[in-house]
Amino acid sequence: MLSSLQEDEGHFYTTAVTGKTDDRVKLATVSWLKEPRESWLARGEEEARDAVAVTRRDYTLPKITEGAGCINDTWTVTSGPPDARASHTSVWTGSEMIVWGGAGFGTYFSTGAKYDPSTDTWTATSTTNAPTARAYHTSVWTGSEMIVWGGYSSNGTSHYFSTGRRYNPATDSWTATSITSVPAARELHTAVWTGSEMIVWGGYFYDGAEHW
């Protein structure tokens, strides 16, 4: 007969009956010392640090000059933004915001732009090898590239996408993502960057019947 796991101030322990007679019971106890909370926390922090992949960042945010037009708790109009749009995506690189895709005024966009808050300027992203125009897609920042995937467009005919591309702001270039074992086409899904992989989940697709 083995007891449940028990504890006292310094130990975890369990007790078992290893033998008995009419007037006697023989017990055996196994115990484990408790690790001090401070050393357990220190070890856990070290293991977590080793387990998390360090992402590479090619950008650092330049120091914004104090004074010169910068007043706390105020808004300043940004200059030269992309065309008005909705259902686009944006990511932060560490020094710039990249806006891409979306829909507006009866059309879907395959364009984007980078905004640098330190200079208050917009720069268009390359359209060479850019993804097909779409909205309701997802974008994640890997530390060096923006990955655009999935989405929907009704430019001409309705189309759901199972394709994506990687945008490198350092070279202003696009590279197609693999279509091997790619998820089914969809919109309104979610995507996250783990530090080494992008995970896509859920979404919506309509082919005469609704699929979620």
C-alpha positions as CSV (number, residue, x, y, z in Angstrom):
1,M,0.0,0.0,0.0
2,L,1.6,3.3,-1.2
3,S,0.5,6.6,0.2
4,S,-0.1,9.7,-1.9
5,L,2.7,12.2,-2.3
6,Q,3.0,14.4,0.9
7,E,5.1,17.2,2.0
8,D,6.5,19.1,4.9
9,E,8.6,22.2,5.1
10,G,11.7,20.7,3.6
11,H,10.7,17.5,1.8
12,F,8.3,15.7,-0.5
13,Y,7.8,12.1,0.7
14,T,5.7,9.0,0.2
15,T,5.2,6.1,2.6
16,A,4.6,2.4,1.7
17,V,3.6,-0.6,3.8
18,T,6.2,-3.2,3.1
19,G,5.0,-5.8,5.6
20,K,2.6,-6.5,8.4
21,T,1.7,-9.1,11.0
22,D,-1.2,-9.2,13.5
23,D,0.5,-6.8,15.9
24,R,3.1,-5.0,13.7
25,V,3.4,-2.9,10.5
26,K,6.6,-2.3,8.6
27,L,6.8,1.0,6.8
28,A,9.3,2.4,4.3
29,T,9.6,6.1,3.4
30,V,11.2,7.8,0.4
31,S,11.7,11.5,0.5
32,W,13.1,14.2,-1.8
33,L,14.6,17.5,-0.6
34,K,12.8,20.6,-1.7
35,E,14.9,23.0,-3.8
36,P,15.1,26.6,-2.4
37,R,12.8,28.9,-4.4
38,E,15.6,31.3,-5.3
39,S,17.7,28.6,-7.0
40,W,14.7,27.1,-8.7
41,L,13.8,30.5,-10.2
42,A,17.4,31.1,-11.3
43,R,17.6,27.7,-13.0
44,G,14.2,28.2,-14.7
45,E,15.2,31.6,-16.0
46,E,18.4,30.2,-17.4
47,E,16.6,27.3,-19.1
48,A,14.0,29.6,-20.6
49,R,16.7,31.9,-21.9
50,D,18.5,29.0,-23.6
51,A,15.2,27.7,-25.1
52,V,14.2,31.0,-26.8
53,A,15.8,31.6,-30.2
54,V,17.4,35.0,-30.5
55,T,16.0,36.8,-33.5
56,R,18.3,38.9,-35.7
57,R,17.4,42.5,-35.9
58,D,19.0,44.6,-38.7
59,Y,17.5,47.8,-37.5
60,T,17.9,50.1,-34.5
61,L,15.7,53.0,-33.8
62,P,17.6,56.3,-34.4
63,K,17.5,58.8,-31.6
64,I,14.8,61.4,-32.4
65,T,16.1,64.9,-31.8
66,E,14.4,66.4,-28.9
67,G,12.7,69.8,-29.3
68,A,12.3,70.7,-33.0
69,G,8.6,70.1,-33.5
70,C,8.3,67.3,-30.9
71,I,5.7,68.3,-28.3
72,N,4.4,65.8,-25.7
73,D,0.8,64.7,-26.0
74,T,0.2,66.1,-29.4
75,W,-0.5,64.7,-32.9
76,T,1.5,65.6,-36.1
77,V,0.3,64.8,-39.6
78,T,2.5,62.3,-41.4
79,S,3.6,63.2,-44.9
80,G,3.1,61.2,-48.1
81,P,1.3,58.1,-46.8
82,P,0.1,55.2,-49.1
83,D,-3.4,55.4,-50.7
84,A,-6.3,55.1,-48.2
85,R,-7.2,51.5,-47.5
86,A,-8.7,49.0,-45.0
87,S,-8.0,45.4,-44.0
88,H,-4.3,45.8,-44.7
89,T,-1.5,44.7,-42.3
90,S,1.4,46.5,-40.7
91,V,4.5,45.4,-38.8
92,W,7.2,47.2,-36.8
93,T,10.8,46.4,-37.7
94,G,12.6,48.1,-34.9
95,S,13.0,51.4,-36.8
96,E,10.2,51.5,-39.4
97,M,6.5,50.6,-39.8
98,I,5.7,48.6,-43.0
99,V,2.2,48.8,-44.3
100,W,1.1,46.5,-47.1
101,G,-2.0,45.3,-49.0
102,G,-5.6,46.0,-48.1
103,A,-8.7,47.2,-50.0
104,G,-10.2,50.6,-50.8
105,F,-12.5,52.3,-53.2
106,G,-13.5,49.1,-55.0
107,T,-10.0,47.8,-55.5
108,Y,-7.4,45.6,-53.7
109,F,-3.8,46.7,-53.3
110,S,-0.5,45.0,-54.0
111,T,1.4,48.0,-52.8
112,G,2.9,49.1,-49.5
113,A,5.2,51.6,-47.9
114,K,7.7,52.0,-45.1
115,Y,7.3,54.8,-42.5
116,D,10.3,56.1,-40.6
117,P,9.2,58.1,-37.6
118,S,12.6,59.6,-37.0
119,T,12.5,61.5,-40.3
120,D,8.6,61.5,-40.7
121,T,8.9,60.0,-44.2
122,W,7.3,57.3,-46.3
123,T,9.1,55.1,-48.8
124,A,7.2,52.9,-51.2
125,T,8.0,49.1,-51.0
126,S,9.0,47.4,-54.3
127,T,6.2,46.0,-56.5
128,T,8.6,43.7,-58.3
129,N,7.6,40.1,-57.4
130,A,5.2,41.5,-54.8
131,P,2.3,39.3,-53.7
132,T,-0.9,39.4,-55.7
133,A,-3.2,42.2,-54.5
134,R,-5.2,41.1,-51.4
135,A,-6.8,42.0,-48.1
136,Y,-7.7,40.1,-44.9
137,H,-4.2,38.5,-45.1
138,T,-1.6,38.3,-42.3
139,S,1.9,39.7,-41.9
140,V,4.5,38.8,-39.3
141,W,8.0,40.3,-38.7
142,T,10.8,37.8,-38.3
143,G,13.6,40.1,-37.2
144,S,14.8,40.6,-40.8
145,E,11.9,40.1,-43.1
146,M,8.1,40.6,-43.3
147,I,6.1,37.5,-44.3
148,V,2.8,38.1,-46.0
149,W,0.4,35.1,-46.4
150,G,-3.1,34.2,-47.3
151,G,-6.0,36.6,-47.8
152,Y,-8.7,37.4,-50.3
153,S,-9.3,39.5,-53.4
154,S,-12.3,40.2,-55.7
155,N,-10.4,42.2,-58.3
156,G,-12.2,40.7,-61.3
157,T,-13.2,37.4,-59.6
158,S,-13.3,36.3,-56.0
159,H,-10.1,34.6,-55.0
160,Y,-8.8,33.1,-51.8
161,F,-5.0,32.8,-51.4
162,S,-2.8,30.0,-50.1
163,T,0.4,31.9,-51.2
164,G,2.7,34.3,-49.6
165,R,6.0,36.2,-50.0
166,R,8.8,37.4,-47.8
167,Y,9.8,41.1,-48.0
168,N,13.4,42.2,-47.1
169,P,13.4,45.9,-46.3
170,A,17.2,46.0,-46.4
171,T,17.2,45.0,-50.1
172,D,13.6,46.2,-50.9
173,S,13.0,42.8,-52.5
174,W,10.3,40.0,-52.4
175,T,10.8,36.2,-52.3
176,A,8.1,33.6,-52.7
177,T,7.3,31.3,-49.8
178,S,7.1,27.6,-50.4
179,I,3.8,26.0,-51.5
180,T,4.8,22.5,-50.4
181,S,2.3,21.3,-47.7
182,V,0.9,24.8,-47.6
183,P,-2.4,25.3,-45.7
184,A,-5.6,25.6,-47.6
185,A,-6.5,29.1,-49.0
186,R,-8.2,31.4,-46.5
187,E,-8.8,34.9,-45.2
188,L,-9.4,36.3,-41.7
189,H,-6.9,33.8,-40.2
190,T,-4.3,34.5,-37.6
191,A,-0.5,34.1,-37.8
192,V,2.3,34.5,-35.2
193,W,6.1,34.4,-35.3
194,T,7.7,32.0,-32.7
195,G,11.3,33.2,-33.2
196,S,12.0,30.5,-35.9
197,E,8.6,29.7,-37.5
198,M,5.3,31.3,-38.6
199,I,2.2,29.5,-37.3
200,V,-1.0,30.0,-39.2
201,W,-4.4,28.9,-37.8
202,G,-8.1,29.2,-38.6
203,G,-9.7,31.6,-41.1
204,Y,-12.6,31.6,-43.5
205,F,-13.2,30.2,-47.1
206,Y,-16.4,30.2,-49.2
207,D,-16.8,27.8,-52.2
208,G,-20.6,27.7,-52.2
209,A,-20.6,26.6,-48.6
210,E,-19.0,28.4,-45.7
211,H,-15.8,26.9,-44.2
212,W,-14.3,28.2,-40.9
